Amino acid sequence: MIIQQFEDKQLSHYSYAILSETDGKVILIDPTRHTKPYFDFAKKHKAAIAGIIETHPHADFISSHFELHQSTGAPIYCSKLLGAAYAHQAFDRGDEIELGEIKFRALNTPGHSPDSISIVLEGDGKDKAVFTGDTLFIGDCGRPDLREKAGNLQVSREKLAAEMYHTLRNELMSLADEVIVYPAHGAGTLCGKSLSEEASSTIGKEKAENWSLQPMEEADFVATLLSEQPFIPRYFGYDVEQNRKGVSSVADAKKTIVMAEDVASRGLRLEKSVVIVDTRSAEQYRENHLFNSINIMADGKFETWLGSLIIPGEPFYLAAESHAALDEIIERVMKIGYESYIKEAFVLSGGNRQSKNIDLEHFKSEPEEYTILDIRNKKEVAEKTIFSTSINIPLDELRSRLSEISGEKPIVVHCAGGYRSAAGASIIEGAFPDIPVFDLSTSIKDFEGDEKAV
């Protein structure tokens, strides 16, 4: 038996291939959109993909379960509660999959979603590992607030939080301490709030260290779990439904994308009402860009912020610095299923607008002459105020709350490190074309210990 963990760092996602060496067959769990790593694994071991298990309909990425089924004929296993629109085999409590020397056993583990399952892997008659999906993470458990308006079953966050309490104690904590825990996400995901950097653990270690497995009353657990959860990106509900239906192959999806020539050479003839997602660096963007652009840099959590700032169904242009960069960013757009919203994709070598550079010394001495916009999330602001006179509008809410910003003064936009402020400043620049807009970028570090600033 071989267990291979695959990591998508950009989405903090883990998927798995489990090989039965006695009969040369592989079971995949929670595969990402791009299938090549799984076929490469099977080829390396001269094995065949024999099944795909979905622990739940994922909110933060598009799974390749349907494409894998179409290309290999392997069955898809999921809970009957998921309401899958594709051909599948129900995999719920009491159901097992035998593969040579190993066995997979389903546990119904609601909490993150009402249709979540965990999969116990048996070998030599003993439980060896459990694949917990988004139910139990390393150091945390899954958030319960993503299925109030999405999926086949829609359940309140309070009810799911209560179900999580019982799932953890009655199902997962009942497993032996030495059972290895393999989750679907690690630190950086928005499917939980305080995950460890570790990629795996054991039931015993989690019993000792994971806050959600400690002795406490149900009401206290529910209150703690519901508190301070991160924002919900706009694309999450969309991806839940797409995964419930199953999506077309990557090859077929690519055929829908219109690839254009360099926009500068076309005289910048673009529809003014369609936003441009400019994926170049902040430095390149500030030097030259096009009107109505949002600078969502490729070097960062691009998928998350694309799906947070662009509403499902909203068309957008996609721009990159080179053909190679464009090909790569399209692959990443496809991870969240947004490829059909790309109106045109093109290389951008120039633009007719430039961003202004802030005079830091003047800003430091006369901050009251500026409107300061803090686009960090509420928890970050509560933990640390940087400018006492700043307006806080989290980046994910910015496009819908522009009316709250005064255009009477030059506007300075900041976050905690510079990635989000590049996107935020570009949004503000488009909304206030006649007002100087400055991205404080990494210079925010200069103000963190400044008594005048705070």
Helices and strands as residue ranges (DSSP letters): E 2-8, E 13-20, E 25-29, H 36-44, E 48-53, H 65-72, E 76-78, G 80-82, E 89-90, E 96-99, E 102-108, E 117-123, E 126-133, H 157-167, I 168-172, E 180-183, E 201-202, H 203-209, G 211-213, H 218-226, H 236-245, H 250-254, G 263-266, E 275-278, H 282-287, E 293-295, H 302-309, E 316-320, H 323-335, G 339-341, E 342-347, H 360-365, G 367-369, E 371-374, H 378-383, E 391-392, G 395-400, G 402-404, E 411-414, H 419-431, E 437-439, G 441-447
